[in-house]
Amino acid sequence: MEIYDSFLAWANTQGIKSHGIEPREIPNRGVGIVATEDLASNMLILTVPTTSLRTLETVPSTLAKSYPPKDFTVHGLLAATLATDTTSNWSKWNAVIPSRSSILTSLPLAWSPTLHPFLPPPALSLLKKQLFKFSLDYTAFLSASESHKSIPKEAYLYNWLLVNTRTFYHETAKTKKLRLPPDDRMVLQPVADLFNHSSRGCSVTFDESQFTITTDRAYAEGEEVTICYGRHGNDFLLVEYGFVFDENKWDEVRLDEVLLPELTARQKEELDEFGFLGNYVLDSDEVCYRTQVALRAICLPSSEWMRAVQGGDDEEAHQEKVDKLLVSILLKYIIKIDDTLERIGLLEEGEPCQRDILCLRWQQIRRLVDRTIARLT
């Protein structure tokens, strides 16, 4: 733990104050923050002054000026700063960040493209958007300076993914003035970036002078202390952060790929007209209202469905028929899921851990589908 002791000593020189916590290696979760004593609820455990953050304002001026205004993003500039930094200013911090191999192995953006089609559709859709963002930032990085062309693409990708996985939302007068999109108002902050995610976690707040982290509940000595990255399902967590976990109360399953083929062209037109075409999901507790509306479009005559969607009919009167239809669709989905799992099991591309997490994600989807079938029958 000498490396972390050295890091915390450096953090203290930056004005970062922690109480009752420290970084530790956690089995199957990398490095995390653990309570070194019993912590009470609503207890301030970390203060990070804004002067210690890596932000748009800390990007070297020569680098920032090399980017045309239309090409820069905070994400891209922070990644460029990390990729080109040759000073020792941040060496203590750099020593505790995830290794290149761990980042490039865990994040789907860095996987072999042959594995991408085996992602669940919502995850694949997110990945395509991520690929587009990375492509724009990397192109801007190469065009900003001739010297950047000597930096391997993999090195920039590693730093881009570090920024993607470890930044916090932060709003300043400058980001407001620049009218940056919300997902690009980001900063890197030491110590705080070592907290792992859970569905619930400590409170993270900021103002002009500092970030603070306060316990959401009591923690026993030796227990991992977490924060919540947001109300995200496992498809999002897999693409954006490279992990999934079973106790995720925000997890859900997208049903578009099995429900949309059941609809006729006219039914799709009518659903689109009323704003109910696509984005059909279920979670551990319920089937979303959009899905219920689409299922009724299949079950009911058009005129009767119109009355129902406009609130002029008793929806409960047709619920049994709707549930039976959904179960039949979900049974078809199970066949697709099992086929996908079988095909992943035959793959030789990629790393074993990458194929394992793909299998785990599809198994989670299968469990949510199974639970829904059991609840409806």
Secondary structure, DSSP 8 states (H G I E B T S, - for coil): -HHHHHHHHHHHHTT-EE-SEEEEEETTTEEEEEESS-B-TT-EEEEEEGGG-B-GGGS-HHHHHTS-TTT--HHHHHHHHHHH--SSTTHHHHTTS--HHHHHHH-GGGS-GGGGGGS-HHHHHHHHHHHHHHHHHHHHHHHH-GGGGGS-HHHHHHHHHHHHHHEEE---HHHHHHT--GGG-EEE-TTGGG-EEEEEEEEEEE-SSEEEEE-SS-B-TT-EEEE---S--HHHHHHHHS---S--TT-EEE-HHHHGGGS-HHHHHHHHHTT-SS--EEESS-B-HHHHHHHHHHHS-HHHHHHHHTT-S-GGGGHHHHHHHHHHHHHHHHHHHHHHHHHHHT--SS-HHHHHHHHHHHHHHHHHHHHHHHHH-
